[in-house]
């Protein structure tokens, strides 16, 4: 199977996202996001998407581009504070949101990849996060009782992820914190497309350095990435 496609637009055509599809999108802030695949998803024009991502990008980049065109019906996220468009659409009732604690978010994705439909966690007990969810009391390792809330896995029809290097089989290596949620999402979707900066031949990657095995990756897109900084800050220069 040839996993390497000619462009992000071709990848999205093959994925063929439809309204109400659950799309997993890697990244943390603007770090490690599949920016070319997001642009292609925007250009596809598909609406009413359910997007699962740590955050909603910024107003003019990342998932903020899909919010501009009102293609997102619902966000499942841990944080959305950098996006004024998101805030406006949510307050106007145009956008649904499911907030998830970040550790729970990661574990729900991991569970989705491992085939575990649900698990109990103490995170969120006694807060709005737990409202309407099943709770149970378990004893901890010291014999003390503690309340836990039931959380369900997160899985998607499509996962759009980003890596630094891939071989032609789809084995992936991420760079530093761009690793974030990408490896988990690669295991938790029916169709996985990876956007990469560099492509090498099979056998050129050190097996011990591979983060995502190629068995999880269906298609690859090699594309130059802009890699914007979410919030640029500098330390004022001081003079002695």
Secondary structure by P-SEA (a helix, b strand, c coil): cccccccaaaaaaaacccccbbbbbbbccccccaaaaaaaaaaaccccccccccccccccccaaaaaaaccccccccccccccaaaaaaaaaccbbbbbbcaaaaaaaaaaaaaccccccccccccccccccbbbbbbbccccbbbbbbbbbbbbccbbbbcccccccccccccccccccaaaaaaacccbbbbbbccccccccccccccccccccccccccccccccccbbbbcccccc
